[in-house]
Amino acid sequence: MKQVEERYEASKMAYRDIKNSIDTAKREGRIEGRTEANIETAKRLLAMGLPTEQVAKATQLPLDMVQNLSY
């Protein structure tokens, strides 16, 4: 009976580890997607002639990143 309980606990731990890995990957993917969308928006705003400071504020991207996009 003890072996069954140990295997069950090990199985639960493995499941939790896998689930946590998947949840983390989803979270990171969403962040990456938002960042890519903000970069595309920043490029369009810069092309429209908006100052880099305003673009950084509007997109919530770091100013240095927006400045690098404008070159």
PQR file with spaces between the fields and no chain letter, atoms N, CA, C, O and H, PARSE charges and radii, in Angstrom:
ATOM       1  N    MET     1       0.818   -1.190    0.000 -0.4000 1.5000
ATOM       2  CA   MET     1       0.000    0.000    0.000 -0.0000 2.0000
ATOM       3  C    MET     1       0.864    1.257    0.000  0.5500 1.7000
ATOM       4  O    MET     1       0.527    2.251   -0.644 -0.5500 1.4000
ATOM       5  N    LYS     2       1.985    1.207    0.729 -0.4000 1.5000
ATOM       6  CA   LYS     2       2.864    2.368    0.806 -0.0000 2.0000
ATOM       7  C    LYS     2       3.463    2.702   -0.558  0.5500 1.7000
ATOM       8  O    LYS     2       3.607    3.874   -0.906 -0.5500 1.4000
ATOM       9  H    LYS     2       2.259    0.400    1.252  0.4000 1.0000
ATOM      10  N    GLN     3       3.813    1.674   -1.330 -0.4000 1.5000
ATOM      11  CA   GLN     3       4.373    1.906   -2.660 -0.0000 2.0000
ATOM      12  C    GLN     3       3.361    2.599   -3.570  0.5500 1.7000
ATOM      13  O    GLN     3       3.724    3.461   -4.370 -0.5500 1.4000
ATOM      14  H    GLN     3       3.696    0.721   -1.047  0.4000 1.0000
ATOM      15  N    VAL     4       2.111    2.223   -3.443 -0.4000 1.5000
ATOM      16  CA   VAL     4       1.059    2.833   -4.255 -0.0000 2.0000
ATOM      17  C    VAL     4       0.941    4.310   -3.905  0.5500 1.7000
ATOM      18  O    VAL     4       0.833    5.155   -4.794 -0.5500 1.4000
ATOM      19  H    VAL     4       1.816    1.522   -2.793  0.4000 1.0000
ATOM      20  N    GLU     5       0.960    4.622   -2.622 -0.4000 1.5000
ATOM      21  CA   GLU     5       0.869    6.017   -2.176 -0.0000 2.0000
ATOM      22  C    GLU     5       2.070    6.827   -2.656  0.5500 1.7000
ATOM      23  O    GLU     5       1.925    7.973   -3.081 -0.5500 1.4000
ATOM      24  H    GLU     5       1.047    3.935   -1.900  0.4000 1.0000
ATOM      25  N    GLU     6       3.251    6.226   -2.586 -0.4000 1.5000
ATOM      26  CA   GLU     6       4.459    6.919   -3.041 -0.0000 2.0000
ATOM      27  C    GLU     6       4.400    7.194   -4.543  0.5500 1.7000
ATOM      28  O    GLU     6       4.765    8.279   -4.993 -0.5500 1.4000
ATOM      29  H    GLU     6       3.369    5.295   -2.241  0.4000 1.0000
ATOM      30  N    ARG     7       3.940    6.210   -5.314 -0.4000 1.5000
ATOM      31  CA   ARG     7       3.823    6.412   -6.755 -0.0000 2.0000
ATOM      32  C    ARG     7       2.775    7.472   -7.072  0.5500 1.7000
ATOM      33  O    ARG     7       2.944    8.278   -7.986 -0.5500 1.4000
ATOM      34  H    ARG     7       3.643    5.328   -4.948  0.4000 1.0000
ATOM      35  N    TYR     8       1.683    7.457   -6.297 -0.4000 1.5000
ATOM      36  CA   TYR     8       0.631    8.448   -6.496 -0.0000 2.0000
ATOM      37  C    TYR     8       1.168    9.849   -6.216  0.5500 1.7000
ATOM      38  O    TYR     8       0.926   10.772   -6.994 -0.5500 1.4000
ATOM      39  H    TYR     8       1.545    6.802   -5.554  0.4000 1.0000
ATOM      40  N    GLU     9       1.886   10.012   -5.125 -0.4000 1.5000
ATOM      41  CA   GLU     9       2.464   11.319   -4.776 -0.0000 2.0000
ATOM      42  C    GLU     9       3.473   11.764   -5.831  0.5500 1.7000
ATOM      43  O    GLU     9       3.511   12.935   -6.208 -0.5500 1.4000
ATOM      44  H    GLU     9       2.082    9.262   -4.493  0.4000 1.0000
ATOM      45  N    ALA    10       4.286   10.828   -6.301 -0.4000 1.5000
ATOM      46  CA   ALA    10       5.265   11.153   -7.343 -0.0000 2.0000
ATOM      47  C    ALA    10       4.549   11.576   -8.626  0.5500 1.7000
ATOM      48  O    ALA    10       4.987   12.499   -9.313 -0.5500 1.4000
ATOM      49  H    ALA    10       4.255    9.876   -5.994  0.4000 1.0000
ATOM      50  N    SER    11       3.462   10.906   -8.937 -0.4000 1.5000
ATOM      51  CA   SER    11       2.682   11.251  -10.122 -0.0000 2.0000
ATOM      52  C    SER    11       2.075   12.647   -9.986  0.5500 1.7000
ATOM      53  O    SER    11       2.083   13.425  -10.940 -0.5500 1.4000
ATOM      54  H    SER    11       3.106   10.157   -8.379  0.4000 1.0000
ATOM      55  N    LYS    12       1.550   12.964   -8.801 -0.4000 1.5000
ATOM      56  CA   LYS    12       0.990   14.296   -8.566 -0.0000 2.0000
ATOM      57  C    LYS    12       2.060   15.371   -8.704  0.5500 1.7000
ATOM      58  O    LYS    12       1.817   16.427   -9.290 -0.5500 1.4000
ATOM      59  H    LYS    12       1.544   12.332   -8.026  0.4000 1.0000
ATOM      60  N    MET    13       3.236   15.101   -8.168 -0.4000 1.5000
ATOM      61  CA   MET    13       4.327   16.074   -8.261 -0.0000 2.0000
ATOM      62  C    MET    13       4.734   16.290   -9.715  0.5500 1.7000
ATOM      63  O    MET    13       4.963   17.423  -10.138 -0.5500 1.4000
ATOM      64  H    MET    13       3.434   14.244   -7.693  0.4000 1.0000
ATOM      65  N    ALA    14       4.823   15.210  -10.471 -0.4000 1.5000
ATOM      66  CA   ALA    14       5.196   15.321  -11.885 -0.0000 2.0000
ATOM      67  C    ALA    14       4.139   16.121  -12.643  0.5500 1.7000
ATOM      68  O    ALA    14       4.468   16.956  -13.485 -0.5500 1.4000
ATOM      69  H    ALA    14       4.637   14.290  -10.127  0.4000 1.0000
ATOM      70  N    TYR    15       2.872   15.860  -12.338 -0.4000 1.5000
ATOM      71  CA   TYR    15       1.786   16.600  -12.983 -0.0000 2.0000
ATOM      72  C    TYR    15       1.896   18.090  -12.675  0.5500 1.7000
ATOM      73  O    TYR    15       1.773   18.924  -13.572 -0.5500 1.4000
ATOM      74  H    TYR    15       2.605   15.182  -11.653  0.4000 1.0000
ATOM      75  N    ARG    16       2.126   18.419  -11.417 -0.4000 1.5000
ATOM      76  CA   ARG    16       2.245   19.829  -11.021 -0.0000 2.0000
ATOM      77  C    ARG    16       3.429   20.498  -11.718  0.5500 1.7000
ATOM      78  O    ARG    16       3.330   21.641  -12.162 -0.5500 1.4000
ATOM      79  H    ARG    16       2.225   17.742  -10.688  0.4000 1.0000
ATOM      80  N    ASP    17       4.543   19.782  -11.810 -0.4000 1.5000
ATOM      81  CA   ASP    17       5.717   20.338  -12.489 -0.0000 2.0000
ATOM      82  C    ASP    17       5.409   20.637  -13.958  0.5500 1.7000
ATOM      83  O    ASP    17       5.752   21.702  -14.472 -0.5500 1.4000
ATOM      84  H    ASP    17       4.624   18.853  -11.449  0.4000 1.0000
ATOM      85  N    ILE    18       4.766   19.693  -14.614 -0.4000 1.5000
ATOM      86  CA   ILE    18       4.423   19.880  -16.027 -0.0000 2.0000
ATOM      87  C    ILE    18       3.439   21.036  -16.185  0.5500 1.7000
ATOM      88  O    ILE    18       3.595   21.878  -17.069 -0.5500 1.4000
ATOM      89  H    ILE    18       4.488   18.828  -14.196  0.4000 1.0000
ATOM      90  N    LYS    19       2.425   21.070  -15.321 -0.4000 1.5000
ATOM      91  CA   LYS    19       1.425   22.142  -15.396 -0.0000 2.0000
ATOM      92  C    LYS    19       2.076   23.498  -15.163  0.5500 1.7000
ATOM      93  O    LYS    19       1.769   24.458  -15.870 -0.5500 1.4000
ATOM      94  H    LYS    19       2.298   20.386  -14.602  0.4000 1.0000
ATOM      95  N    ASN    20       2.965   23.593  -14.189 -0.4000 1.5000
ATOM      96  CA   ASN    20       3.664   24.855  -13.932 -0.0000 2.0000
ATOM      97  C    ASN    20       4.509   25.275  -15.132  0.5500 1.7000
ATOM      98  O    ASN    20       4.569   26.457  -15.472 -0.5500 1.4000
ATOM      99  H    ASN    20       3.215   22.813  -13.614  0.4000 1.0000
ATOM     100  N    SER    21       5.155   24.312  -15.767 -0.4000 1.5000
ATOM     101  CA   SER    21       5.959   24.623  -16.956 -0.0000 2.0000
ATOM     102  C    SER    21       5.087   25.154  -18.085  0.5500 1.7000
ATOM     103  O    SER    21       5.449   26.118  -18.759 -0.5500 1.4000
ATOM     104  H    SER    21       5.106   23.352  -15.491  0.4000 1.0000
ATOM     105  N    ILE    22       3.953   24.529  -18.283 -0.4000 1.5000
ATOM     106  CA   ILE    22       3.031   24.974  -19.336 -0.0000 2.0000
ATOM     107  C    ILE    22       2.491   26.361  -19.021  0.5500 1.7000
ATOM     108  O    ILE    22       2.444   27.222  -19.899 -0.5500 1.4000
ATOM     109  H    ILE    22       3.659   23.746  -17.735  0.4000 1.0000
ATOM     110  N    ASP    23       2.084   26.583  -17.776 -0.4000 1.5000
ATOM     111  CA   ASP    23       1.561   27.896  -17.380 -0.0000 2.0000
ATOM     112  C    ASP    23       2.606   28.989  -17.566  0.5500 1.7000
ATOM     113  O    ASP    23       2.293   30.086  -18.029 -0.5500 1.4000
ATOM     114  H    ASP    23       2.123   25.883  -17.063  0.4000 1.0000
ATOM     115  N    THR    24       3.848   28.685  -17.203 -0.4000 1.5000
ATOM     116  CA   THR    24       4.932   29.655  -17.366 -0.0000 2.0000
ATOM     117  C    THR    24       5.163   29.954  -18.844  0.5500 1.7000
ATOM     118  O    THR    24       5.345   31.112  -19.222 -0.5500 1.4000
ATOM     119  H    THR    24       4.102   27.794  -16.826  0.4000 1.0000
ATOM     120  N    ALA    25       5.158   28.929  -19.670 -0.4000 1.5000
ATOM     121  CA   ALA    25       5.357   29.124  -21.111 -0.0000 2.0000
ATOM     122  C    ALA    25       4.240   29.975  -21.707  0.5500 1.7000
ATOM     123  O    ALA    25       4.496   30.834  -22.550 -0.5500 1.4000
ATOM     124  H    ALA    25       5.011   27.989  -19.362  0.4000 1.0000
ATOM     125  N    LYS    26       3.009   29.741  -21.275 -0.4000 1.5000
ATOM     126  CA   LYS    26       1.883   30.548  -21.765 -0.0000 2.0000
ATOM     127  C    LYS    26       2.055   32.009  -21.369  0.5500 1.7000
ATOM     128  O    LYS    26       1.867   32.911  -22.185 -0.5500 1.4000
ATOM     129  H    LYS    26       2.801   29.043  -20.590  0.4000 1.0000
ATOM     130  N    ARG    27       2.410   32.228  -20.122 -0.4000 1.5000
ATOM     131  CA   ARG    27       2.600   33.591  -19.615 -0.0000 2.0000
ATOM     132  C    ARG    27       3.699   34.305  -20.397  0.5500 1.7000
ATOM     133  O    ARG    27       3.538   35.455  -20.805 -0.5500 1.4000
ATOM     134  H    ARG    27       2.562   31.495  -19.459  0.4000 1.0000
ATOM     135  N    GLU    28       4.810   33.615  -20.600 -0.4000 1.5000
ATOM     136  CA   GLU    28       5.926   34.205  -21.342 -0.0000 2.0000
ATOM     137  C    GLU    28       5.535   34.482  -22.794  0.5500 1.7000
ATOM     138  O    GLU    28       5.943   35.491  -23.368 -0.5500 1.4000
ATOM     139  H    GLU    28       4.941   32.681  -20.268  0.4000 1.0000
ATOM     140  N    GLY    29       4.750   33.591  -23.380 -0.4000 1.5000
ATOM     141  CA   GLY    29       4.293   33.785  -24.751 -0.0000 2.0000
ATOM     142  C    GLY    29       3.394   35.002  -24.888  0.5500 1.7000
ATOM     143  O    GLY    29       3.487   35.749  -25.863 -0.5500 1.4000
ATOM     144  H    GLY    29       4.419   32.771  -22.913  0.4000 1.0000
ATOM     145  N    ARG    30       2.524   35.197  -23.906 -0.4000 1.5000
ATOM     146  CA   ARG    30       1.650   36.377  -23.934 -0.0000 2.0000
ATOM     147  C    ARG    30       2.464   37.659  -23.831  0.5500 1.7000
ATOM     148  O    ARG    30       2.212   38.623  -24.553 -0.5500 1.4000
ATOM     149  H    ARG    30       2.449   34.591  -23.114  0.4000 1.0000
ATOM     150  N    ILE    31       3.431   37.663  -22.938 -0.4000 1.5000
ATOM     151  CA   ILE    31       4.282   38.847  -22.770 -0.0000 2.0000
ATOM     152  C    ILE    31       5.039   39.134  -24.063  0.5500 1.7000
ATOM     153  O    ILE    31       5.114   40.280  -24.507 -0.5500 1.4000
ATOM     154  H    ILE    31       3.636   36.880  -22.351  0.4000 1.0000
ATOM     155  N    GLU    32       5.594   38.092  -24.658 -0.4000 1.5000
ATOM     156  CA   GLU    32       6.341   38.257  -25.910 -0.0000 2.0000
ATOM     157  C    GLU    32       5.433   38.794  -27.019  0.5500 1.7000
ATOM     158  O    GLU    32       5.833   39.662  -27.794 -0.5500 1.4000
ATOM     159  H    GLU    32       5.533   37.161  -24.297  0.4000 1.0000
ATOM     160  N    GLY    33       4.216   38.272  -27.082 -0.4000 1.5000
ATOM     161  CA   GLY    33       3.267   38.733  -28.092 -0.0000 2.0000
ATOM     162  C    GLY    33       2.897   40.195  -27.909  0.5500 1.7000
ATOM     163  O    GLY    33       2.817   40.948  -28.880 -0.5500 1.4000
ATOM     164  H    GLY    33       3.891   37.567  -26.452  0.4000 1.0000
ATOM     165  N    ARG    34       2.670   40.602  -26.650 -0.4000 1.5000
ATOM     166  CA   ARG    34       2.355   42.005  -26.373 -0.0000 2.0000
ATOM     167  C    ARG    34       3.521   42.908  -26.745  0.5500 1.7000
ATOM     168  O    ARG    34       3.327   43.987  -27.306 -0.5500 1.4000
ATOM     169  H    ARG    34       2.736   39.991  -25.861  0.4000 1.0000
ATOM     170  N    THR    35       4.723   42.466  -26.430 -0.4000 1.5000
ATOM     171  CA   THR    35       5.904   43.267  -26.750 -0.0000 2.0000
ATOM     172  C    THR    35       6.043   43.434  -28.256  0.5500 1.7000
ATOM     173  O    THR    35       6.314   44.533  -28.740 -0.5500 1.4000
ATOM     174  H    THR    35       4.880   41.591  -25.974  0.4000 1.0000
ATOM     175  N    GLU    36       5.858   42.345  -29.000 -0.4000 1.5000
ATOM     176  CA   GLU    36       5.946   42.426  -30.463 -0.0000 2.0000
ATOM     177  C    GLU    36       4.884   43.368  -31.024  0.5500 1.7000
ATOM     178  O    GLU    36       5.162   44.139  -31.943 -0.5500 1.4000
ATOM     179  H    GLU    36       5.637   41.452  -28.608  0.4000 1.0000
ATOM     180  N    ALA    37       3.674   43.308  -30.478 -0.4000 1.5000
ATOM     181  CA   ALA    37       2.607   44.203  -30.936 -0.0000 2.0000
ATOM     182  C    ALA    37       2.956   45.655  -30.620  0.5500 1.7000
ATOM     183  O    ALA    37       2.722   46.544  -31.438 -0.5500 1.4000
ATOM     184  H    ALA    37       3.449   42.681  -29.732  0.4000 1.0000
ATOM     185  N    ASN    38       3.515   45.894  -29.437 -0.4000 1.5000
ATOM     186  CA   ASN    38       3.911   47.256  -29.066 -0.0000 2.0000
ATOM     187  C    ASN    38       5.031   47.772  -29.960  0.5500 1.7000
ATOM     188  O    ASN    38       5.064   48.957  -30.293 -0.5500 1.4000
ATOM     189  H    ASN    38       3.705   45.171  -28.772  0.4000 1.0000
ATOM     190  N    ILE    39       5.936   46.901  -30.346 -0.4000 1.5000
ATOM     191  CA   ILE    39       7.024   47.305  -31.246 -0.0000 2.0000
ATOM     192  C    ILE    39       6.456   47.698  -32.609  0.5500 1.7000
ATOM     193  O    ILE    39       6.867   48.705  -33.186 -0.5500 1.4000
ATOM     194  H    ILE    39       5.910   45.939  -30.076  0.4000 1.0000
ATOM     195  N    GLU    40       5.521   46.913  -33.120 -0.4000 1.5000
ATOM     196  CA   GLU    40       4.899   47.241  -34.410 -0.0000 2.0000
ATOM     197  C    GLU    40       4.144   48.565  -34.324  0.5500 1.7000
ATOM     198  O    GLU    40       4.199   49.377  -35.247 -0.5500 1.4000
ATOM     199  H    GLU    40       5.187   46.095  -32.652  0.4000 1.0000
ATOM     200  N    THR    41       3.444   48.777  -33.219 -0.4000 1.5000
ATOM     201  CA   THR    41       2.739   50.045  -33.019 -0.0000 2.0000
ATOM     202  C    THR    41       3.730   51.194  -32.956  0.5500 1.7000
ATOM     203  O    THR    41       3.499   52.251  -33.544 -0.5500 1.4000
ATOM     204  H    THR    41       3.400   48.117  -32.469  0.4000 1.0000
ATOM     205  N    ALA    42       4.828   50.993  -32.248 -0.4000 1.5000
ATOM     206  CA   ALA    42       5.854   52.035  -32.137 -0.0000 2.0000
ATOM     207  C    ALA    42       6.415   52.390  -33.510  0.5500 1.7000
ATOM     208  O    ALA    42       6.626   53.566  -33.808 -0.5500 1.4000
ATOM     209  H    ALA    42       5.016   50.135  -31.770  0.4000 1.0000
ATOM     210  N    LYS    43       6.653   51.397  -34.334 -0.4000 1.5000
ATOM     211  CA   LYS    43       7.176   51.657  -35.683 -0.0000 2.0000
ATOM     212  C    LYS    43       6.197   52.510  -36.487  0.5500 1.7000
ATOM     213  O    LYS    43       6.599   53.435  -37.192 -0.5500 1.4000
ATOM     214  H    LYS    43       6.482   50.442  -34.091  0.4000 1.0000
ATOM     215  N    ARG    44       4.911   52.187  -36.374 -0.4000 1.5000
ATOM     216  CA   ARG    44       3.906   52.969  -37.106 -0.0000 2.0000
ATOM     217  C    ARG    44       3.830   54.403  -36.584  0.5500 1.7000
ATOM     218  O    ARG    44       3.729   55.348  -37.367 -0.5500 1.4000
ATOM     219  H    ARG    44       4.585   51.435  -35.801  0.4000 1.0000
ATOM     220  N    LEU    45       3.880   54.564  -35.264 -0.4000 1.5000
ATOM     221  CA   LEU    45       3.824   55.907  -34.681 -0.0000 2.0000
ATOM     222  C    LEU    45       5.048   56.728  -35.076  0.5500 1.7000
ATOM     223  O    LEU    45       4.937   57.919  -35.368 -0.5500 1.4000
ATOM     224  H    LEU    45       3.962   53.797  -34.628  0.4000 1.0000
ATOM     225  N    LEU    46       6.209   56.090  -35.084 -0.4000 1.5000
ATOM     226  CA   LEU    46       7.423   56.793  -35.511 -0.0000 2.0000
ATOM     227  C    LEU    46       7.322   57.192  -36.980  0.5500 1.7000
ATOM     228  O    LEU    46       7.739   58.286  -37.360 -0.5500 1.4000
ATOM     229  H    LEU    46       6.300   55.123  -34.847  0.4000 1.0000
ATOM     230  N    ALA    47       6.770   56.309  -37.799 -0.4000 1.5000
ATOM     231  CA   ALA    47       6.609   56.609  -39.223 -0.0000 2.0000
ATOM     232  C    ALA    47       5.654   57.783  -39.436  0.5500 1.7000
ATOM     233  O    ALA    47       5.743   58.497  -40.435 -0.5500 1.4000
ATOM     234  H    ALA    47       6.430   55.420  -37.490  0.4000 1.0000
ATOM     235  N    MET    48       4.739   57.970  -38.484 -0.4000 1.5000
ATOM     236  CA   MET    48       3.800   59.093  -38.558 -0.0000 2.0000
ATOM     237  C    MET    48       4.433   60.394  -38.069  0.5500 1.7000
ATOM     238  O    MET    48       3.835   61.465  -38.170 -0.5500 1.4000
ATOM     239  H    MET    48       4.666   57.390  -37.673  0.4000 1.0000
ATOM     240  N    GLY    49       5.653   60.282  -37.537 -0.4000 1.5000
ATOM     241  CA   GLY    49       6.379   61.469  -37.116 -0.0000 2.0000
ATOM     242  C    GLY    49       6.256   61.828  -35.649  0.5500 1.7000
ATOM     243  O    GLY    49       6.675   62.915  -35.252 -0.5500 1.4000
ATOM     244  H    GLY    49       6.138   59.412  -37.455  0.4000 1.0000
ATOM     245  N    LEU    50       5.696   60.955  -34.832 -0.4000 1.5000
ATOM     246  CA   LEU    50       5.596   61.252  -33.405 -0.0000 2.0000
ATOM     247  C    LEU    50       6.975   61.195  -32.759  0.5500 1.7000
ATOM     248  O    LEU    50       7.810   60.381  -33.154 -0.5500 1.4000
ATOM     249  H    LEU    50       5.355   60.071  -35.155  0.4000 1.0000
ATOM     250  N    PRO    51       7.223   62.049  -31.771 -0.5600 1.5000
ATOM     251  CA   PRO    51       8.507   62.024  -31.066  0.2800 2.0000
ATOM     252  C    PRO    51       8.698   60.700  -30.311  0.5500 1.7000
ATOM     253  O    PRO    51       7.737   60.079  -29.855 -0.5500 1.4000
ATOM     254  N    THR    52       9.952   60.296  -30.195 -0.4000 1.5000
ATOM     255  CA   THR    52      10.249   59.014  -29.544 -0.0000 2.0000
ATOM     256  C    THR    52       9.730   58.964  -28.113  0.5500 1.7000
ATOM     257  O    THR    52       9.295   57.907  -27.656 -0.5500 1.4000
ATOM     258  H    THR    52      10.732   60.801  -30.565  0.4000 1.0000
ATOM     259  N    GLU    53       9.767   60.077  -27.404 -0.4000 1.5000
ATOM     260  CA   GLU    53       9.295   60.098  -26.017 -0.0000 2.0000
ATOM     261  C    GLU    53       7.800   59.774  -25.949  0.5500 1.7000
ATOM     262  O    GLU    53       7.364   59.017  -25.082 -0.5500 1.4000
ATOM     263  H    GLU    53      10.121   60.936  -27.775  0.4000 1.0000
ATOM     264  N    GLN    54       7.024   60.348  -26.862 -0.4000 1.5000
ATOM     265  CA   GLN    54       5.583   60.076  -26.882 -0.0000 2.0000
ATOM     266  C    GLN    54       5.304   58.630  -27.275  0.5500 1.7000
ATOM     267  O    GLN    54       4.407   57.988  -26.728 -0.5500 1.4000
ATOM     268  H    GLN    54       7.378   60.963  -27.567  0.4000 1.0000
ATOM     269  N    VAL    55       6.070   58.132  -28.216 -0.4000 1.5000
ATOM     270  CA   VAL    55       5.897   56.747  -28.654 -0.0000 2.0000
ATOM     271  C    VAL    55       6.207   55.798  -27.498  0.5500 1.7000
ATOM     272  O    VAL    55       5.489   54.822  -27.279 -0.5500 1.4000
ATOM     273  H    VAL    55       6.798   58.653  -28.661  0.4000 1.0000
ATOM     274  N    ALA    56       7.272   56.086  -26.765 -0.4000 1.5000
ATOM     275  CA   ALA    56       7.632   55.248  -25.618 -0.0000 2.0000
ATOM     276  C    ALA    56       6.515   55.254  -24.582  0.5500 1.7000
ATOM     277  O    ALA    56       6.171   54.210  -24.028 -0.5500 1.4000
ATOM     278  H    ALA    56       7.855   56.878  -26.942  0.4000 1.0000
ATOM     279  N    LYS    57       5.952   56.421  -24.323 -0.4000 1.5000
ATOM     280  CA   LYS    57       4.851   56.513  -23.359 -0.0000 2.0000
ATOM     281  C    LYS    57       3.630   55.750  -23.847  0.5500 1.7000
ATOM     282  O    LYS    57       3.014   54.999  -23.091 -0.5500 1.4000
ATOM     283  H    LYS    57       6.231   57.269  -24.773  0.4000 1.0000
ATOM     284  N    ALA    58       3.286   55.944  -25.108 -0.4000 1.5000
ATOM     285  CA   ALA    58       2.078   55.324  -25.663 -0.0000 2.0000
ATOM     286  C    ALA    58       2.170   53.804  -25.697  0.5500 1.7000
ATOM     287  O    ALA    58       1.173   53.116  -25.477 -0.5500 1.4000
ATOM     288  H    ALA    58       3.787   56.554  -25.722  0.4000 1.0000
ATOM     289  N    THR    59       3.345   53.285  -25.968 -0.4000 1.5000
ATOM     290  CA   THR    59       3.511   51.833  -26.118 -0.0000 2.0000
ATOM     291  C    THR    59       4.035   51.157  -24.857  0.5500 1.7000
ATOM     292  O    THR    59       4.055   49.930  -24.767 -0.5500 1.4000
ATOM     293  H    THR    59       4.154   53.844  -26.147  0.4000 1.0000
ATOM     294  N    GLN    60       4.455   51.957  -23.888 -0.4000 1.5000
ATOM     295  CA   GLN    60       5.061   51.448  -22.648 -0.0000 2.0000
ATOM     296  C    GLN    60       6.338   50.652  -22.913  0.5500 1.7000
ATOM     297  O    GLN    60       6.697   49.752  -22.153 -0.5500 1.4000
ATOM     298  H    GLN    60       4.438   52.954  -23.961  0.4000 1.0000
ATOM     299  N    LEU    61       7.010   51.000  -24.000 -0.4000 1.5000
ATOM     300  CA   LEU    61       8.319   50.415  -24.294 -0.0000 2.0000
ATOM     301  C    LEU    61       9.392   51.333  -23.718  0.5500 1.7000
ATOM     302  O    LEU    61       9.173   52.539  -23.603 -0.5500 1.4000
ATOM     303  H    LEU    61       6.719   51.731  -24.618  0.4000 1.0000
ATOM     304  N    PRO    62      10.549   50.781  -23.356 -0.5600 1.5000
ATOM     305  CA   PRO    62      11.642   51.631  -22.878  0.2800 2.0000
ATOM     306  C    PRO    62      12.071   52.621  -23.962  0.5500 1.7000
ATOM     307  O    PRO    62      12.087   52.291  -25.148 -0.5500 1.4000
ATOM     308  N    LEU    63      12.415   53.823  -23.543 -0.4000 1.5000
ATOM     309  CA   LEU    63      12.795   54.877  -24.478 -0.0000 2.0000
ATOM     310  C    LEU    63      13.948   54.444  -25.370  0.5500 1.7000
ATOM     311  O    LEU    63      13.926   54.701  -26.573 -0.5500 1.4000
ATOM     312  H    LEU    63      12.402   54.091  -22.579  0.4000 1.0000
ATOM     313  N    ASP    64      14.958   53.788  -24.797 -0.4000 1.5000
ATOM     314  CA   ASP    64      16.105   53.373  -25.613 -0.0000 2.0000
ATOM     315  C    ASP    64      15.695   52.379  -26.698  0.5500 1.7000
ATOM     316  O    ASP    64      16.266   52.384  -27.789 -0.5500 1.4000
ATOM     317  H    ASP    64      14.976   53.579  -23.819  0.4000 1.0000
ATOM     318  N    MET    65      14.715   51.532  -26.410 -0.4000 1.5000
ATOM     319  CA   MET    65      14.243   50.583  -27.421 -0.0000 2.0000
ATOM     320  C    MET    65      13.555   51.334  -28.562  0.5500 1.7000
ATOM     321  O    MET    65      13.765   51.019  -29.733 -0.5500 1.4000
ATOM     322  H    MET    65      14.250   51.528  -25.525  0.4000 1.0000
ATOM     323  N    VAL    66      12.738   52.319  -28.219 -0.4000 1.5000
ATOM     324  CA   VAL    66      12.044   53.108  -29.241 -0.0000 2.0000
ATOM     325  C    VAL    66      13.056   53.896  -30.063  0.5500 1.7000
ATOM     326  O    VAL    66      12.923   54.008  -31.282 -0.5500 1.4000
ATOM     327  H    VAL    66      12.567   52.575  -27.267  0.4000 1.0000
ATOM     328  N    GLN    67      14.063   54.440  -29.395 -0.4000 1.5000
ATOM     329  CA   GLN    67      15.097   55.186  -30.116 -0.0000 2.0000
ATOM     330  C    GLN    67      15.822   54.285  -31.103  0.5500 1.7000
ATOM     331  O    GLN    67      16.161   54.722  -32.202 -0.5500 1.4000
ATOM     332  H    GLN    67      14.172   54.349  -28.405  0.4000 1.0000
ATOM     333  N    ASN    68      16.062   53.041  -30.730 -0.4000 1.5000
ATOM     334  CA   ASN    68      16.722   52.099  -31.639 -0.0000 2.0000
ATOM     335  C    ASN    68      15.839   51.751  -32.831  0.5500 1.7000
ATOM     336  O    ASN    68      16.348   51.442  -33.909 -0.5500 1.4000
ATOM     337  H    ASN    68      15.787   52.686  -29.837  0.4000 1.0000
ATOM     338  N    LEU    69      14.532   51.798  -32.652 -0.4000 1.5000
ATOM     339  CA   LEU    69      13.614   51.503  -33.754 -0.0000 2.0000
ATOM     340  C    LEU    69      13.614   52.614  -34.790  0.5500 1.7000
ATOM     341  O    LEU    69      13.344   52.382  -35.969 -0.5500 1.4000
ATOM     342  H    LEU    69      14.119   52.049  -31.777  0.4000 1.0000
ATOM     343  N    SER    70      13.918   53.814  -34.342 -0.4000 1.5000
ATOM     344  CA   SER    70      13.819   54.960  -35.248 -0.0000 2.0000
ATOM     345  C    SER    70      15.037   55.103  -36.151  0.5500 1.7000
ATOM     346  O    SER    70      15.083   56.006  -36.987 -0.5500 1.4000
ATOM     347  H    SER    70      14.137   54.003  -33.385  0.4000 1.0000
ATOM     348  N    TYR    71      16.022   54.224  -35.994 -0.4000 1.5000
ATOM     349  CA   TYR    71      17.220   54.308  -36.836 -0.0000 2.0000
ATOM     350  C    TYR    71      17.221   53.232  -37.879  0.5500 1.7000
ATOM     351  O    TYR    71      18.153   53.149  -38.679 -0.5500 1.4000
ATOM     352  H    TYR    71      15.984   53.491  -35.315  0.4000 1.0000
